[in-house]
């Protein structure tokens, strides 16, 4: 959920989770290395600056067994106020 209480000077955390309906005995999800998320060249979002991307993982228990989830948290900073200020100055 987005927290807009500090808008337009806010930071947001966008989370992406990957989960498979298999137990850790059947399938183990793991990040390949310590820096597994790459940004595509030329990828831009003029209104946002990507501050960092943090990969992590966790386990959840269900009736069928324990499953492993992998996720990443993308911390983005809103640049809308900065862009508006630049337009006013220009």
Secondary structure, DSSP 8 states (H G I E B T S, - for coil): ----TTTTS-EEEEEEEEE-SS-TTT-----SSTT-----TT---TTEEEEEEEEEEEEEEETTEEEEEEEEEEEEEE-HHHHHHHHHH-
